[in-house]
Structures are given as structure tokens and as C-alpha cells.
Amino acid sequence: MKVKPHLAVVSPFLSKRYGTERIIVEWITRLADTFEVHVYSQRVEDIDLGKIAWHRIPKLPGPHLFNYVWWFVANHLWRGWDQRFRGIPIDLVFSPGVNCLDANVVSVHIVFKEYAKSVAADLKLRTHSLPCWPQLLHRKLYYHLITSLEQRIYRDPENVLVLIAFKTDRELVRHYGRRKPNPVIYLGLDHGTFNPQRRASLRDKARSDLGYSSERFVLLLIGNHWANKGLPVLLEALAILNEPSIDLLVVGRENADEYRVSIDSKHLSGRVQFRPARPDVELYYAAADAYAGPSLEDTFALPPAEAMACGLPVIVSAANGTCEIITHESDGLILQDPTDAAGLAAMVHRLYEDRGFCERLGQNAHKTALQYTWERNACELSAIFGQVLKRKSRTRIEAVTERP
């Protein structure tokens, strides 16, 4: 019987309710047949612990920064203890992001230095009142720590960095001078959940539950940090269009109150609906006629890809890595400038007026999305792990051979 390689997965928590963590759950669940998977984490959800071993690391109460520092040190100690005293041979260490110094493979879902740069204006102390300073200082210290660790880990040519979009390559070159080619794995999709047939079967109920009559044209936006997802420019585009039959459905966990004034001032009252995230998110895709995601910055947003799998026409910005799987005007529309409200308005108007084009775009989007599965991701990741294991084996053999 062939012995499976032992894979240590290092992540603070894993759950299908969050973006990066959901991706890792989907990946390692499918790797469990090839590897003996050991998860080092403080919290785990949505994982079959009959197939995957969870090594629970206690969470430290208090500010996030303190727990992160504790977590970063503790996961090294736990893995070292397991190897030395429990006889668990760790052949490969995999980390989503910056979680340890000894990862052989790191999946890069965001370059934190790029993110910190985008929110730098919000971190200036002089723009905040005195009571906010402790939280602000905490964020600045945390961001500084993460970017320092990124610099050490991402600049090391021995570490294999797995990207989910080519756009991250440019950020790694810009911030850390890393010019070594990095493999890219475009994220998989659950085609059993997201497909045109299921969307059609749910449509009447979804429209009824959300209060949309058959003649309304509904645009959908899903995600958190709505300002970054492009909600302000989307509202501006709707104001430019001034088409009363077009509605906007926004889904996420943010507080909608800060957008109410803007909605009223643009005379969009009654046409913008905010809804919370829910496990059966496919209901929202079923209610929509098109997906609009003009992100200011996104490594690879899953909702537009899920919308494509459902057969919806999608609009994404060139700042969203999802655009890398889209051919403009063939299976989607790409907005080059995510702040171009007039350009976005023209795209929405085209989908609304030309229903034939809208339908063709959705059909082609579905065909494109079929290429991307979690199983394909697991095969690609397994191949990368195999290459790293072979390299490590050669290094060990060469070290033994060179001994006097």
C-alpha cells in the first residue's frame, strides 16, 4: 500500500462562509485522497474530520494583533511537537497567505502591501477623533507586521507562491521584486449549485420573495467592502441611465445606511435593495438579470464567476482578476476604468436594451465557467505539491551524497 505524503495546512480558521477560507476548504477536501492532511488551525468548520486531522491551536483572547502574533508562533511550536514527540512526519507545509516562516507552498490571495497602500488615507491619525486612535494604531501595527512578514516570505525564491490571478504577479514584482514565474490556479466553481437549469427553477420564487415583478431588470452585486466592490460608481451609473425599470440588488454584511443619502440624492429610492448574505446564495443569482461588479481592486472575485456559471451576463472591471477568464463582448463585459460611471452606464444600457446580446453573453459565460472546477484546482495544486516534494527529495539525496 502506497504511503500518502503528510501535508500540513496552516490557517487561523477554515470555513465555507468566508472567501479565502472557503477556497482552502474546497481544495484540501479534494486533496485528502492523495495526501494525509493535517490542519493546524484555531477554528474549523465545514470539513469532514473523518478524512482530515485537525490540530487545534487555542485562540488568545484580546486584540487581533496579539492573537495573530501568538498564532504565528504557536503553529510552529505545535507542528514541531507533533513531529518530534508524536511521530507525525510533515513532508510539506502549505499556507494560505502569511501564517508561518517554513511554508513550502503559499497561496497568495491578496498582496497585503497593495491593500495597505489602498487604505493608507484611512489610517492617518489626524483624520480621526481621539477615541478612534487605539483602534487605528492597532491596525497600523498589524499592517506593518503583515507587510514585514510578506517581504521575508515572498522574496524567498525557495518558496513556491500559487496565485489565483496573473495580476498578483505584477504586485509581487512591484512591491517585493519577485520576478520568478508563479503558477496560477483560477478558482473552481460548484456547478451542481450554480448552473442555468437551477437558476431557471428558482427564478419565480426568487423574484417573488424579493418583490420583483417580471418587467423589472435586476442588476446584482455580491460581496463585502462595498466601496471597493464598486457600489458608488454603480449608483452613479444608474443615475446617469435614469431608467426607472432597472433595479439594483446589493448583497453583503455591511451597513447600508451610509449609502441612503447618496441613493436619495440620485433619485434611486425604491430601486436599490440591500439583502444579507445567505447560504443559498443561488437564490440571488436566480432573481437577477445581470451581474455588475466594477471593483476598484479584487484579486479574483468568486461572485462574478458564479454568476457566469448560472448563465448570467456579467460586467467586471479590469481591476478584478476575474476579468482574466473573460473575453470582452464574447462571454462578458470588461470595464477598463472602474471609476468610469458613464462607461458602466453604457454597458448596463446595452444589456437592458439588447436582450438578444444579453442572452448570448450569458450562454457563452456559462460555457466558459464550465472549465473551472474545484476538482481541476485540486489536480493543479497536487501537481505543484508533487514537484516540490521531488525537489525536496533530490535535495536530501544530494546532501547525503556530499557527506564525507
C-alpha positions as CSV (number, residue, x, y, z in Angstrom):
1,M,0.0,0.0,0.0
2,K,1.4,3.3,-1.0
3,V,2.1,5.7,1.8
4,K,0.5,9.1,1.4
5,P,2.7,12.2,1.8
6,H,1.9,14.2,5.0
7,L,0.6,17.7,4.2
8,A,0.3,20.3,7.0
9,V,-2.2,23.1,6.2
10,V,-1.6,26.2,8.3
11,S,-4.5,28.6,8.5
12,P,-6.0,30.5,11.5
13,F,-9.5,29.3,10.7
14,L,-11.3,27.5,7.9
15,S,-14.9,27.9,6.9
16,K,-17.0,28.0,3.8
17,R,-18.6,31.2,5.0
18,Y,-15.6,33.3,4.1
19,G,-13.7,33.8,0.8
20,T,-10.1,32.6,1.2
21,E,-11.0,30.1,3.9
22,R,-13.7,28.6,1.7
23,I,-11.3,28.2,-1.2
24,I,-8.8,26.3,1.1
25,V,-11.7,24.0,2.4
26,E,-12.6,23.2,-1.2
27,W,-9.0,22.5,-2.1
28,I,-7.9,20.3,0.8
29,T,-11.1,18.3,0.9
30,R,-10.3,17.1,-2.5
31,L,-6.6,16.5,-1.7
32,A,-7.5,14.1,1.2
33,D,-7.4,11.1,-1.2
34,T,-3.8,11.9,-2.3
35,F,-2.3,13.4,0.9
36,E,-2.7,12.7,4.6
37,V,-3.9,16.2,5.5
38,H,-3.2,17.7,8.9
39,V,-4.9,21.1,9.6
40,Y,-3.3,23.4,12.1
41,S,-5.9,26.0,12.9
42,Q,-7.7,27.7,15.8
43,R,-11.2,27.1,14.3
44,V,-12.5,24.7,11.7
45,E,-16.0,24.4,10.1
46,D,-17.4,22.6,7.0
47,I,-14.6,19.9,7.0
48,D,-15.0,16.2,7.3
49,L,-12.8,15.4,10.3
50,G,-13.0,11.7,9.5
51,K,-10.8,12.4,6.5
52,I,-8.7,15.3,7.7
53,A,-6.9,15.6,11.1
54,W,-7.4,18.9,12.9
55,H,-4.7,20.0,15.4
56,R,-6.5,22.7,17.4
57,I,-4.4,25.7,18.5
58,P,-6.0,27.7,21.3
59,K,-7.1,31.3,20.5
60,L,-5.7,34.0,22.6
61,P,-8.4,36.5,23.9
62,G,-7.8,40.2,23.3
63,P,-6.9,42.3,20.3
64,H,-6.5,40.7,17.0
65,L,-2.8,41.7,16.7
66,F,-2.0,39.8,20.0
67,N,-3.8,36.7,18.8
68,Y,-2.1,36.8,15.4
69,V,1.4,37.0,17.0
70,W,0.5,34.1,19.3
71,W,-0.9,32.1,16.4
72,F,2.1,32.7,14.3
73,V,4.5,31.4,17.0
74,A,2.2,28.7,18.3
75,N,1.6,26.9,15.0
76,H,5.3,26.4,14.6
77,L,5.5,25.0,18.2
78,W,2.5,22.7,17.6
79,R,3.9,21.3,14.4
80,G,7.4,20.9,15.9
81,W,5.9,19.0,18.9
82,D,3.9,16.7,16.6
83,Q,6.9,15.8,14.5
84,R,9.3,15.2,17.4
85,F,7.1,13.6,20.1
86,R,4.1,12.3,18.3
87,G,5.9,10.9,15.2
88,I,3.9,12.8,12.6
89,P,6.3,13.3,9.6
90,I,5.3,16.5,7.9
91,D,6.5,16.3,4.3
92,L,5.1,19.5,3.0
93,V,3.7,22.8,4.6
94,F,1.0,24.7,2.8
95,S,-0.2,28.1,3.9
96,P,-2.9,30.4,2.5
97,G,-1.2,33.8,3.0
98,V,1.3,34.8,5.7
99,N,0.9,32.3,8.5
100,C,4.4,30.8,9.1
101,L,8.0,31.1,8.0
102,D,8.5,27.5,6.9
103,A,5.8,27.0,4.3
104,N,6.9,25.3,1.2
105,V,3.9,26.5,-0.8
106,V,2.0,29.7,-0.2
107,S,-1.3,30.6,-1.9
108,V,-1.4,34.3,-2.4
109,H,-5.0,35.6,-2.3
110,I,-4.0,39.2,-1.7
111,V,-0.8,41.1,-1.5
112,F,-1.3,42.9,1.8
113,K,1.1,45.7,1.0
114,E,-1.0,46.6,-2.0
115,Y,-4.1,46.6,0.2
116,A,-2.4,48.7,2.9
117,K,-1.5,51.2,0.2
118,S,-5.1,51.4,-1.0
119,V,-6.4,52.2,2.6
120,A,-3.4,54.4,3.6
121,A,-5.5,57.6,3.7
122,D,-7.9,56.0,6.2
123,L,-5.0,55.2,8.5
124,K,-3.9,58.8,9.0
125,L,-4.2,59.7,12.7
126,R,-5.0,63.4,12.1
127,T,-8.2,62.5,10.2
128,H,-9.7,60.6,13.2
129,S,-11.0,61.7,16.6
130,L,-9.1,60.8,19.8
131,P,-11.3,57.8,20.8
132,C,-10.5,56.1,17.5
133,W,-6.8,56.3,17.9
134,P,-6.3,53.0,19.8
135,Q,-8.1,51.0,17.0
136,L,-6.2,53.0,14.4
137,L,-2.9,52.3,16.0
138,H,-3.8,48.7,16.3
139,R,-4.5,48.5,12.5
140,K,-1.3,50.3,11.6
141,L,0.8,47.9,13.8
142,Y,-0.9,44.9,12.4
143,Y,-0.5,46.1,8.8
144,H,3.2,46.8,9.4
145,L,3.7,43.4,10.8
146,I,2.0,41.6,7.9
147,T,3.9,43.5,5.2
148,S,7.2,42.9,7.0
149,L,6.4,39.1,7.0
150,E,5.3,39.3,3.4
151,Q,8.6,40.8,2.5
152,R,10.6,38.0,4.1
153,I,8.4,35.2,2.8
154,Y,7.5,36.4,-0.7
155,R,11.1,37.4,-1.5
156,D,12.5,33.9,-0.7
157,P,12.9,32.2,-4.1
158,E,12.7,28.8,-2.5
159,N,9.0,29.4,-1.5
160,V,6.5,28.4,-4.2
161,L,3.8,31.1,-4.5
162,V,0.5,29.9,-6.0
163,L,-1.6,32.8,-7.4
164,I,-5.3,32.9,-8.3
165,A,-4.8,35.6,-10.9
166,F,-1.9,36.9,-13.0
167,K,-2.5,40.4,-11.8
168,T,-0.9,39.4,-8.5
169,D,2.3,38.8,-10.3
170,R,2.6,42.5,-11.1
171,E,2.0,43.4,-7.5
172,L,4.7,40.9,-6.3
173,V,7.2,42.4,-8.8
174,R,6.3,46.0,-7.8
175,H,6.5,45.5,-4.0
176,Y,8.9,42.7,-3.5
177,G,10.9,42.4,-6.7
178,R,9.9,38.8,-7.2
179,R,10.3,38.0,-10.9
180,K,10.3,34.3,-10.6
181,P,7.3,32.8,-12.6
182,N,4.5,31.8,-10.3
183,P,1.8,29.2,-11.1
184,V,-1.8,30.5,-11.4
185,I,-4.9,28.5,-10.4
186,Y,-8.1,30.1,-11.4
187,L,-10.7,29.3,-8.8
188,G,-13.2,26.4,-9.2
189,L,-16.9,26.6,-9.0
190,D,-19.7,24.3,-7.7
191,H,-21.5,23.6,-10.9
192,G,-24.1,21.4,-9.1
193,T,-25.3,24.6,-7.4
194,F,-24.5,27.3,-10.0
195,N,-26.0,26.4,-13.4
196,P,-28.7,27.8,-15.7
197,Q,-31.1,25.0,-15.0
198,R,-31.1,25.6,-11.3
199,R,-31.3,29.3,-11.8
200,A,-34.4,28.9,-14.0
201,S,-36.1,26.6,-11.5
202,L,-35.6,29.1,-8.7
203,R,-36.4,32.3,-10.6
204,D,-40.1,32.7,-10.0
205,K,-39.7,32.1,-6.2
206,A,-36.7,34.3,-6.0
207,R,-38.3,37.2,-7.8
208,S,-41.5,36.8,-5.7
209,D,-39.6,36.6,-2.4
210,L,-37.5,39.7,-3.3
211,G,-40.5,41.7,-4.6
212,Y,-39.5,42.0,-8.3
213,S,-42.2,41.9,-11.0
214,S,-41.4,40.3,-14.3
215,E,-40.8,43.5,-16.2
216,R,-38.0,44.7,-13.8
217,F,-34.4,44.4,-15.0
218,V,-32.3,43.5,-11.9
219,L,-28.6,44.1,-11.6
220,L,-26.8,42.1,-8.8
221,L,-23.7,42.9,-6.7
222,I,-22.5,40.5,-4.1
223,G,-19.6,41.0,-1.6
224,N,-18.4,43.0,1.3
225,H,-16.5,46.3,1.5
226,W,-19.0,47.7,-1.0
227,A,-16.9,50.8,-1.7
228,N,-14.1,48.6,-3.1
229,K,-16.6,46.4,-4.9
230,G,-17.7,49.5,-6.9
231,L,-21.1,50.3,-5.4
232,P,-20.6,54.1,-5.5
233,V,-19.8,54.0,-9.3
234,L,-22.7,51.6,-9.9
235,L,-25.1,54.0,-8.2
236,E,-23.7,56.9,-10.3
237,A,-24.1,54.8,-13.4
238,L,-27.8,54.1,-12.6
239,A,-28.3,57.8,-12.0
240,I,-26.8,58.6,-15.4
241,L,-29.1,56.0,-17.1
242,N,-32.2,57.3,-15.4
243,E,-34.1,54.2,-16.5
244,P,-36.8,53.5,-13.9
245,S,-37.2,49.8,-14.9
246,I,-33.6,48.9,-13.8
247,D,-33.2,47.9,-10.2
248,L,-30.1,47.1,-8.1
249,L,-29.8,44.2,-5.6
250,V,-26.8,44.5,-3.3
251,V,-25.9,41.5,-1.1
252,G,-23.4,41.6,1.8
253,R,-22.8,42.1,5.5
254,E,-22.1,45.8,5.5
255,N,-24.3,48.6,6.9
256,A,-26.4,50.1,4.1
257,D,-27.2,53.3,6.0
258,E,-24.2,55.2,4.7
259,Y,-25.5,54.8,1.1
260,R,-29.0,56.0,1.8
261,V,-28.2,59.7,1.4
262,S,-26.5,59.0,-2.0
263,I,-29.4,56.9,-3.1
264,D,-31.9,59.6,-2.3
265,S,-29.8,62.4,-3.9
266,K,-29.6,60.4,-7.1
267,H,-33.3,59.7,-7.1
268,L,-32.8,56.0,-6.8
269,S,-35.1,55.4,-3.8
270,G,-37.1,52.2,-4.2
271,R,-34.8,50.9,-6.9
272,V,-31.9,49.8,-4.7
273,Q,-32.4,46.8,-2.3
274,F,-29.9,45.6,0.3
275,R,-30.0,42.0,1.4
276,P,-27.8,40.0,3.8
277,A,-25.6,37.1,2.7
278,R,-27.3,33.7,2.9
279,P,-26.1,30.1,2.5
280,D,-28.4,29.6,-0.6
281,V,-26.8,32.5,-2.4
282,E,-28.0,31.0,-5.7
283,L,-31.4,32.5,-4.9
284,Y,-29.9,35.9,-5.6
285,Y,-28.5,34.9,-8.9
286,A,-31.9,33.4,-9.9
287,A,-33.5,36.8,-9.2
288,A,-31.0,38.8,-11.3
289,D,-30.9,39.6,-15.0
290,A,-27.2,40.6,-15.0
291,Y,-24.3,40.8,-12.6
292,A,-22.3,44.1,-12.2
293,G,-19.0,44.1,-10.3
294,P,-16.9,47.2,-11.1
295,S,-14.4,46.5,-8.3
296,L,-11.7,49.1,-7.6
297,E,-9.4,46.2,-6.6
298,D,-10.0,42.4,-6.5
299,T,-7.6,39.6,-6.8
300,F,-10.3,37.2,-8.1
301,A,-13.9,37.7,-7.0
302,L,-16.0,34.5,-7.0
303,P,-19.5,36.0,-7.3
304,P,-19.0,37.2,-11.0
305,A,-17.6,33.7,-11.8
306,E,-20.6,32.1,-10.0
307,A,-22.9,34.4,-12.0
308,M,-21.3,33.2,-15.2
309,A,-21.8,29.6,-14.2
310,C,-25.5,30.4,-13.7
311,G,-25.7,31.8,-17.3
312,L,-25.9,35.5,-16.3
313,P,-24.2,38.2,-18.3
314,V,-21.5,39.9,-16.2
315,I,-19.8,43.2,-16.1
316,V,-16.4,43.3,-14.2
317,S,-13.7,45.9,-14.1
318,A,-10.1,45.3,-15.4
319,A,-9.0,45.7,-11.7
320,N,-10.7,42.4,-10.9
321,G,-8.7,39.3,-11.6
322,T,-11.9,37.6,-12.7
323,C,-11.6,39.5,-16.0
324,E,-8.7,37.2,-16.9
325,I,-11.2,34.4,-17.7
326,I,-13.5,36.7,-19.7
327,T,-13.3,37.8,-23.3
328,H,-14.8,41.2,-23.7
329,E,-18.1,41.2,-25.6
330,S,-18.0,37.4,-26.0
331,D,-18.7,36.0,-22.6
332,G,-18.8,39.2,-20.5
333,L,-18.0,42.9,-20.5
334,I,-14.9,44.4,-19.0
335,L,-14.9,48.0,-17.8
336,Q,-11.3,49.2,-18.2
337,D,-11.6,52.1,-15.7
338,P,-13.5,51.1,-12.6
339,T,-14.4,54.7,-11.9
340,D,-15.9,55.3,-15.3
341,A,-19.6,55.7,-14.4
342,A,-20.6,56.8,-17.9
343,G,-18.9,53.7,-19.5
344,L,-20.6,51.4,-16.9
345,A,-23.9,53.1,-17.7
346,A,-23.4,52.4,-21.4
347,M,-22.7,48.7,-20.7
348,V,-25.8,48.3,-18.5
349,H,-27.9,50.1,-21.1
350,R,-26.7,47.8,-23.8
351,L,-27.7,44.7,-21.7
352,Y,-31.1,46.2,-20.9
353,E,-31.9,47.3,-24.5
354,D,-30.4,44.4,-26.4
355,R,-31.9,41.2,-24.8
356,G,-30.5,39.0,-27.6
357,F,-27.0,40.2,-26.8
358,C,-27.7,39.8,-23.1
359,E,-28.8,36.2,-23.6
360,R,-25.8,35.3,-25.9
361,L,-23.4,36.8,-23.4
362,G,-25.0,34.7,-20.6
363,Q,-24.9,31.5,-22.6
364,N,-21.2,32.0,-23.5
365,A,-20.4,32.9,-19.9
366,H,-21.8,29.5,-18.8
367,K,-19.7,27.6,-21.3
368,T,-16.6,29.5,-20.1
369,A,-17.3,28.8,-16.5
370,L,-17.6,25.1,-17.0
371,Q,-13.9,24.9,-17.4
372,Y,-13.3,25.9,-13.8
373,T,-13.9,23.2,-11.2
374,W,-12.7,22.5,-7.7
375,E,-11.5,19.1,-8.9
376,R,-9.4,20.8,-11.6
377,N,-7.9,23.1,-8.8
378,A,-7.1,20.0,-6.7
379,C,-5.3,18.4,-9.6
380,E,-3.3,21.5,-10.4
381,L,-2.4,22.0,-6.7
382,S,-1.5,18.3,-6.3
383,A,0.9,18.6,-9.3
384,I,2.6,21.6,-7.7
385,F,2.9,19.8,-4.4
386,G,4.4,16.8,-6.2
387,Q,7.0,19.0,-7.9
388,V,8.0,20.5,-4.5
389,L,8.2,17.0,-2.9
390,K,10.5,15.8,-5.7
391,R,12.7,18.8,-5.3
392,K,13.0,18.3,-1.6
393,S,13.8,14.6,-2.2
394,R,16.6,15.5,-4.6
395,T,18.0,18.0,-2.1
396,R,18.1,15.3,0.6
397,I,19.8,12.8,-1.7
398,E,22.4,15.4,-2.7
399,A,23.1,16.3,0.9
400,V,23.6,12.7,1.8
401,T,25.8,12.1,-1.2
402,E,28.1,15.1,-0.4
403,R,28.8,13.9,3.1
404,P,32.4,12.8,3.6
